[in-house]
Amino acid sequence: MEDSRFLELIKNITRYFDKEMNKKDESDFLKEIENHPAGQNAFLKEKSIRAKLKNNLYRPVHSENLAEQIKQQIKSASKNPN
C-alpha cells in the first residue's frame, strides 16, 4: 500500500512541475508532501534537477522574424515541390 502511495506522489511531483495541476490540486499536493518524508525528498530532488537543467540548458538566440522565415520557406516549398 505504501509503495502505491509513493508512486502516486512521484506521478504528482511530475504533474506539479509540468504545471498540469490546478491551484486546488497544487495546494492539496503540497500539503500531502509535507506529511511524507520520502515524497518530500523526491520533490526536492526533482526541483533541484529541473533548476540545474533550466540554468544550464543552451538555448540559441534566434531572430525575431525566425517564425516568419520558416513559414515563407514552407510556402515556397509547397509551391515548388521539386
PyMOL CGO cylinders between C-alpha atoms (Angstrom):
from pymol import cmd
from pymol.cgo import CYLINDER

trace = [
    CYLINDER, 0.00, 0.00, 0.00, 2.81, 2.40, 0.90, 0.3, 1, 1, 1, 1, 1, 1,
    CYLINDER, 2.81, 2.40, 0.90, 4.53, 1.72, -2.44, 0.3, 1, 1, 1, 1, 1, 1,
    CYLINDER, 4.53, 1.72, -2.44, 1.43, 2.64, -4.43, 0.3, 1, 1, 1, 1, 1, 1,
    CYLINDER, 1.43, 2.64, -4.43, 1.05, 5.86, -2.41, 0.3, 1, 1, 1, 1, 1, 1,
    CYLINDER, 1.05, 5.86, -2.41, 4.69, 6.74, -3.07, 0.3, 1, 1, 1, 1, 1, 1,
    CYLINDER, 4.69, 6.74, -3.07, 4.31, 6.02, -6.80, 0.3, 1, 1, 1, 1, 1, 1,
    CYLINDER, 4.31, 6.02, -6.80, 1.26, 8.29, -6.87, 0.3, 1, 1, 1, 1, 1, 1,
    CYLINDER, 1.26, 8.29, -6.87, 3.32, 11.01, -5.17, 0.3, 1, 1, 1, 1, 1, 1,
    CYLINDER, 3.32, 11.01, -5.17, 6.06, 10.63, -7.77, 0.3, 1, 1, 1, 1, 1, 1,
    CYLINDER, 6.06, 10.63, -7.77, 3.48, 10.97, -10.55, 0.3, 1, 1, 1, 1, 1, 1,
    CYLINDER, 3.48, 10.97, -10.55, 2.06, 14.07, -8.87, 0.3, 1, 1, 1, 1, 1, 1,
    CYLINDER, 2.06, 14.07, -8.87, 5.54, 15.57, -8.47, 0.3, 1, 1, 1, 1, 1, 1,
    CYLINDER, 5.54, 15.57, -8.47, 5.92, 15.39, -12.23, 0.3, 1, 1, 1, 1, 1, 1,
    CYLINDER, 5.92, 15.39, -12.23, 2.47, 16.84, -12.78, 0.3, 1, 1, 1, 1, 1, 1,
    CYLINDER, 2.47, 16.84, -12.78, 3.26, 19.66, -10.34, 0.3, 1, 1, 1, 1, 1, 1,
    CYLINDER, 3.26, 19.66, -10.34, 6.49, 20.69, -12.05, 0.3, 1, 1, 1, 1, 1, 1,
    CYLINDER, 6.49, 20.69, -12.05, 4.96, 20.29, -15.51, 0.3, 1, 1, 1, 1, 1, 1,
    CYLINDER, 4.96, 20.29, -15.51, 2.19, 22.69, -14.37, 0.3, 1, 1, 1, 1, 1, 1,
    CYLINDER, 2.19, 22.69, -14.37, -0.54, 20.15, -15.08, 0.3, 1, 1, 1, 1, 1, 1,
    CYLINDER, -0.54, 20.15, -15.08, -2.40, 20.83, -11.81, 0.3, 1, 1, 1, 1, 1, 1,
    CYLINDER, -2.40, 20.83, -11.81, -4.99, 23.43, -10.99, 0.3, 1, 1, 1, 1, 1, 1,
    CYLINDER, -4.99, 23.43, -10.99, -4.48, 25.65, -7.91, 0.3, 1, 1, 1, 1, 1, 1,
    CYLINDER, -4.48, 25.65, -7.91, -6.55, 23.46, -5.58, 0.3, 1, 1, 1, 1, 1, 1,
    CYLINDER, -6.55, 23.46, -5.58, -4.73, 20.29, -6.63, 0.3, 1, 1, 1, 1, 1, 1,
    CYLINDER, -4.73, 20.29, -6.63, -1.40, 22.07, -6.14, 0.3, 1, 1, 1, 1, 1, 1,
    CYLINDER, -1.40, 22.07, -6.14, -2.23, 23.16, -2.61, 0.3, 1, 1, 1, 1, 1, 1,
    CYLINDER, -2.23, 23.16, -2.61, -3.57, 19.69, -1.70, 0.3, 1, 1, 1, 1, 1, 1,
    CYLINDER, -3.57, 19.69, -1.70, -0.45, 18.10, -3.15, 0.3, 1, 1, 1, 1, 1, 1,
    CYLINDER, -0.45, 18.10, -3.15, 1.92, 20.42, -1.26, 0.3, 1, 1, 1, 1, 1, 1,
    CYLINDER, 1.92, 20.42, -1.26, 0.10, 19.64, 2.00, 0.3, 1, 1, 1, 1, 1, 1,
    CYLINDER, 0.10, 19.64, 2.00, 0.40, 15.91, 1.27, 0.3, 1, 1, 1, 1, 1, 1,
    CYLINDER, 0.40, 15.91, 1.27, 4.12, 16.20, 0.51, 0.3, 1, 1, 1, 1, 1, 1,
    CYLINDER, 4.12, 16.20, 0.51, 4.72, 17.84, 3.91, 0.3, 1, 1, 1, 1, 1, 1,
    CYLINDER, 4.72, 17.84, 3.91, 3.50, 14.65, 5.61, 0.3, 1, 1, 1, 1, 1, 1,
    CYLINDER, 3.50, 14.65, 5.61, 5.54, 12.20, 3.53, 0.3, 1, 1, 1, 1, 1, 1,
    CYLINDER, 5.54, 12.20, 3.53, 9.33, 12.36, 4.17, 0.3, 1, 1, 1, 1, 1, 1,
    CYLINDER, 9.33, 12.36, 4.17, 10.30, 10.17, 1.20, 0.3, 1, 1, 1, 1, 1, 1,
    CYLINDER, 10.30, 10.17, 1.20, 7.97, 12.16, -1.05, 0.3, 1, 1, 1, 1, 1, 1,
    CYLINDER, 7.97, 12.16, -1.05, 9.47, 15.38, 0.26, 0.3, 1, 1, 1, 1, 1, 1,
    CYLINDER, 9.47, 15.38, 0.26, 12.98, 14.15, -0.60, 0.3, 1, 1, 1, 1, 1, 1,
    CYLINDER, 12.98, 14.15, -0.60, 11.85, 13.15, -4.09, 0.3, 1, 1, 1, 1, 1, 1,
    CYLINDER, 11.85, 13.15, -4.09, 10.17, 16.55, -4.52, 0.3, 1, 1, 1, 1, 1, 1,
    CYLINDER, 10.17, 16.55, -4.52, 13.34, 18.44, -3.52, 0.3, 1, 1, 1, 1, 1, 1,
    CYLINDER, 13.34, 18.44, -3.52, 15.50, 16.25, -5.76, 0.3, 1, 1, 1, 1, 1, 1,
    CYLINDER, 15.50, 16.25, -5.76, 13.22, 16.84, -8.77, 0.3, 1, 1, 1, 1, 1, 1,
    CYLINDER, 13.22, 16.84, -8.77, 13.18, 20.56, -8.03, 0.3, 1, 1, 1, 1, 1, 1,
    CYLINDER, 13.18, 20.56, -8.03, 16.98, 20.63, -7.93, 0.3, 1, 1, 1, 1, 1, 1,
    CYLINDER, 16.98, 20.63, -7.93, 17.33, 18.65, -11.16, 0.3, 1, 1, 1, 1, 1, 1,
    CYLINDER, 17.33, 18.65, -11.16, 14.89, 20.91, -13.01, 0.3, 1, 1, 1, 1, 1, 1,
    CYLINDER, 14.89, 20.91, -13.01, 16.64, 24.04, -11.73, 0.3, 1, 1, 1, 1, 1, 1,
    CYLINDER, 16.64, 24.04, -11.73, 20.02, 22.75, -12.95, 0.3, 1, 1, 1, 1, 1, 1,
    CYLINDER, 20.02, 22.75, -12.95, 18.56, 21.87, -16.34, 0.3, 1, 1, 1, 1, 1, 1,
    CYLINDER, 18.56, 21.87, -16.34, 16.91, 25.27, -16.65, 0.3, 1, 1, 1, 1, 1, 1,
    CYLINDER, 16.91, 25.27, -16.65, 20.10, 27.12, -15.72, 0.3, 1, 1, 1, 1, 1, 1,
    CYLINDER, 20.10, 27.12, -15.72, 22.48, 25.04, -17.82, 0.3, 1, 1, 1, 1, 1, 1,
    CYLINDER, 22.48, 25.04, -17.82, 20.41, 24.38, -20.92, 0.3, 1, 1, 1, 1, 1, 1,
    CYLINDER, 20.41, 24.38, -20.92, 21.82, 26.07, -24.00, 0.3, 1, 1, 1, 1, 1, 1,
    CYLINDER, 21.82, 26.07, -24.00, 19.17, 27.96, -25.89, 0.3, 1, 1, 1, 1, 1, 1,
    CYLINDER, 19.17, 27.96, -25.89, 20.46, 29.57, -29.06, 0.3, 1, 1, 1, 1, 1, 1,
    CYLINDER, 20.46, 29.57, -29.06, 19.36, 33.10, -29.72, 0.3, 1, 1, 1, 1, 1, 1,
    CYLINDER, 19.36, 33.10, -29.72, 17.18, 33.48, -32.78, 0.3, 1, 1, 1, 1, 1, 1,
    CYLINDER, 17.18, 33.48, -32.78, 15.98, 36.48, -34.67, 0.3, 1, 1, 1, 1, 1, 1,
    CYLINDER, 15.98, 36.48, -34.67, 12.53, 37.89, -34.05, 0.3, 1, 1, 1, 1, 1, 1,
    CYLINDER, 12.53, 37.89, -34.05, 11.40, 37.00, -37.56, 0.3, 1, 1, 1, 1, 1, 1,
    CYLINDER, 11.40, 37.00, -37.56, 12.56, 33.38, -37.46, 0.3, 1, 1, 1, 1, 1, 1,
    CYLINDER, 12.56, 33.38, -37.46, 8.99, 32.05, -37.39, 0.3, 1, 1, 1, 1, 1, 1,
    CYLINDER, 8.99, 32.05, -37.39, 8.08, 34.20, -40.38, 0.3, 1, 1, 1, 1, 1, 1,
    CYLINDER, 8.08, 34.20, -40.38, 11.14, 32.97, -42.31, 0.3, 1, 1, 1, 1, 1, 1,
    CYLINDER, 11.14, 32.97, -42.31, 10.19, 29.36, -41.64, 0.3, 1, 1, 1, 1, 1, 1,
    CYLINDER, 10.19, 29.36, -41.64, 6.62, 29.99, -42.79, 0.3, 1, 1, 1, 1, 1, 1,
    CYLINDER, 6.62, 29.99, -42.79, 7.89, 31.57, -46.01, 0.3, 1, 1, 1, 1, 1, 1,
    CYLINDER, 7.89, 31.57, -46.01, 10.18, 28.59, -46.67, 0.3, 1, 1, 1, 1, 1, 1,
    CYLINDER, 10.18, 28.59, -46.67, 7.28, 26.20, -46.14, 0.3, 1, 1, 1, 1, 1, 1,
    CYLINDER, 7.28, 26.20, -46.14, 5.06, 28.18, -48.50, 0.3, 1, 1, 1, 1, 1, 1,
    CYLINDER, 5.06, 28.18, -48.50, 7.71, 28.31, -51.21, 0.3, 1, 1, 1, 1, 1, 1,
    CYLINDER, 7.71, 28.31, -51.21, 8.45, 24.61, -50.78, 0.3, 1, 1, 1, 1, 1, 1,
    CYLINDER, 8.45, 24.61, -50.78, 4.77, 23.73, -51.15, 0.3, 1, 1, 1, 1, 1, 1,
    CYLINDER, 4.77, 23.73, -51.15, 4.53, 25.85, -54.33, 0.3, 1, 1, 1, 1, 1, 1,
    CYLINDER, 4.53, 25.85, -54.33, 7.62, 24.19, -55.79, 0.3, 1, 1, 1, 1, 1, 1,
    CYLINDER, 7.62, 24.19, -55.79, 7.51, 20.51, -54.73, 0.3, 1, 1, 1, 1, 1, 1,
    CYLINDER, 7.51, 20.51, -54.73, 10.61, 19.63, -56.80, 0.3, 1, 1, 1, 1, 1, 1,
]
cmd.load_cgo(trace, "trace")
